[in-house]
Amino acid sequence: MHIELIDDQNEGFKENIVQKMISEINKLTSENEFNFKDITILCNSRKRVSLVAQRFSENNIPVVSNEGLLINSSEKVRFLVDVMRYLLDKADNLSKAAICEYLQSETPINYTIHEINLLLKKDDGFTDLLKKYNYAIMIFLKLHKNLKNHY
């Protein structure tokens, strides 16, 4: 996995990022012997998806679909985003609910949606639910520490 945070204050930021992605993909496929199907690029807006898809096509990099490039296309990515939102704001009830919804779809516990929502309203309800899903709180704390170090 390769994640890179880039300051968007530079002129031509979008084009520079796309060129950097193209360069990285070419490096992965030529030097590291990856196949195009092994590489995933996620974008957070439809405008960027169009730009990325167009530039990739111009550089003979196959694109599965414009929609497939959207960050909202992946439940796992949405889950990670919700975890990050929660770590940045422990009072974010929407993120807590979304995290539990994802966990319930992946590893269901014997609770109804109503029971889960009632638990989420309690002070330690979210923590209790995470334990029931067998997800250690330490994972979230480690992510939180890493996020704080980057911002």
C-alpha positions as CSV (number, residue, x, y, z in Angstrom):
1,M,0.0,0.0,0.0
2,H,1.3,3.4,-0.9
3,I,-0.3,6.5,0.7
4,E,1.1,10.0,0.1
5,L,-0.2,13.3,1.5
6,I,0.5,16.2,-0.8
7,D,0.1,19.9,-0.1
8,D,-2.5,21.3,-2.6
9,Q,-1.1,24.9,-2.6
10,N,1.0,24.4,-5.7
11,E,-0.2,25.6,-9.1
12,G,-1.2,22.7,-11.4
13,F,-1.8,20.5,-8.3
14,K,-4.3,18.2,-10.0
15,E,-2.2,17.6,-13.1
16,N,1.0,17.0,-11.0
17,I,-0.8,14.5,-8.9
18,V,-2.1,12.6,-11.9
19,Q,1.3,12.6,-13.5
20,K,2.8,11.3,-10.2
21,M,0.2,8.5,-10.2
22,I,1.0,7.6,-13.8
23,S,4.7,7.5,-13.0
24,E,4.1,5.3,-9.9
25,I,1.9,2.9,-11.9
26,N,4.5,2.6,-14.7
27,K,7.1,1.9,-12.0
28,L,5.0,-0.7,-10.4
29,T,4.2,-2.5,-13.6
30,S,7.7,-2.3,-15.1
31,E,10.1,-2.6,-12.2
32,N,8.0,-4.5,-9.6
33,E,6.1,-6.7,-12.1
34,F,2.6,-5.8,-10.9
35,N,-0.3,-6.2,-13.2
36,F,-2.7,-3.3,-13.8
37,K,-5.4,-5.4,-12.1
38,D,-3.3,-5.4,-8.9
39,I,-3.5,-1.6,-8.6
40,T,-6.3,0.5,-7.2
41,I,-6.7,4.2,-7.3
42,L,-9.4,5.9,-5.2
43,C,-10.7,9.4,-5.9
44,N,-12.9,11.6,-3.7
45,S,-14.9,13.4,-6.3
46,R,-16.4,12.8,-9.7
47,K,-14.4,15.6,-11.3
48,R,-11.1,14.0,-10.3
49,V,-12.4,10.6,-11.5
50,S,-12.9,12.0,-14.9
51,L,-9.5,13.7,-15.0
52,V,-7.7,10.5,-13.7
53,A,-9.6,8.2,-16.1
54,Q,-8.9,10.5,-19.1
55,R,-5.1,10.8,-18.3
56,F,-4.8,7.1,-17.6
57,S,-6.4,6.2,-20.9
58,E,-4.1,8.7,-22.7
59,N,-1.1,6.9,-21.1
60,N,-2.4,3.4,-22.0
61,I,-3.3,2.5,-18.4
62,P,-6.6,0.6,-18.4
63,V,-9.4,1.9,-16.3
64,V,-12.2,-0.4,-15.1
65,S,-14.8,2.3,-14.8
66,N,-15.1,5.9,-13.8
67,E,-17.5,4.9,-11.0
68,G,-15.1,2.3,-9.8
69,L,-12.6,5.0,-9.0
70,L,-14.9,6.8,-6.6
71,I,-14.0,6.4,-2.9
72,N,-17.6,5.7,-2.1
73,S,-17.5,2.6,-4.2
74,S,-15.7,0.6,-1.5
75,E,-17.4,-0.3,1.7
76,K,-14.0,-1.0,3.3
77,V,-12.7,2.5,2.4
78,R,-15.9,4.1,3.7
79,F,-15.4,2.1,6.9
80,L,-11.9,3.4,7.3
81,V,-13.0,6.9,6.6
82,D,-15.7,6.5,9.3
83,V,-13.1,5.2,11.7
84,M,-10.9,8.3,11.0
85,R,-13.9,10.6,11.5
86,Y,-14.6,8.9,14.8
87,L,-11.0,9.2,15.9
88,L,-11.0,12.9,15.1
89,D,-14.3,13.5,17.0
90,K,-15.3,10.9,19.6
91,A,-18.8,12.5,19.8
92,D,-19.5,11.8,16.1
93,N,-22.6,9.6,16.4
94,L,-22.9,9.2,12.7
95,S,-19.5,7.7,12.4
96,K,-20.1,5.4,15.3
97,A,-23.4,4.2,13.7
98,A,-21.7,3.7,10.3
99,I,-18.8,1.7,11.9
100,C,-21.3,-0.5,13.7
101,E,-23.3,-0.9,10.5
102,Y,-20.2,-2.1,8.6
103,L,-19.2,-4.4,11.5
104,Q,-22.7,-5.8,11.6
105,S,-22.6,-6.6,7.9
106,E,-19.2,-8.3,8.2
107,T,-19.5,-10.1,11.6
108,P,-23.1,-10.0,12.8
109,I,-23.8,-10.1,16.4
110,N,-27.2,-11.1,17.8
111,Y,-28.5,-7.6,18.2
112,T,-31.2,-5.8,16.2
113,I,-30.5,-2.4,14.7
114,H,-32.7,-0.9,17.3
115,E,-30.7,-2.5,20.1
116,I,-27.4,-1.3,18.6
117,N,-28.7,2.3,18.3
118,L,-29.8,2.2,22.0
119,L,-26.4,1.0,23.0
120,L,-24.7,3.7,21.0
121,K,-26.6,6.4,23.0
122,K,-25.1,5.1,26.3
123,D,-21.7,6.5,27.5
124,D,-19.7,3.3,27.0
125,G,-22.1,1.8,24.5
126,F,-19.8,2.2,21.5
127,T,-16.9,0.6,23.3
128,D,-19.1,-2.2,24.5
129,L,-20.3,-2.9,20.9
130,L,-16.7,-2.9,19.6
131,K,-15.8,-5.5,22.2
132,K,-18.8,-7.6,21.1
133,Y,-17.6,-7.4,17.5
134,N,-14.2,-8.6,18.8
135,Y,-12.5,-5.5,17.6
136,A,-9.9,-4.3,20.0
137,I,-10.0,-0.7,21.0
138,M,-6.3,-0.6,20.7
139,I,-6.6,-0.7,16.9
140,F,-8.6,2.5,17.0
141,L,-6.2,4.1,19.5
142,K,-3.2,3.3,17.3
143,L,-4.9,4.8,14.3
144,H,-5.8,7.9,16.3
145,K,-2.2,8.3,17.5
146,N,-1.0,8.0,13.9
147,L,-3.6,10.5,12.6
148,K,-2.5,13.1,15.3
149,N,1.1,12.7,14.2
150,H,0.3,13.6,10.6
151,Y,-1.9,16.6,11.4
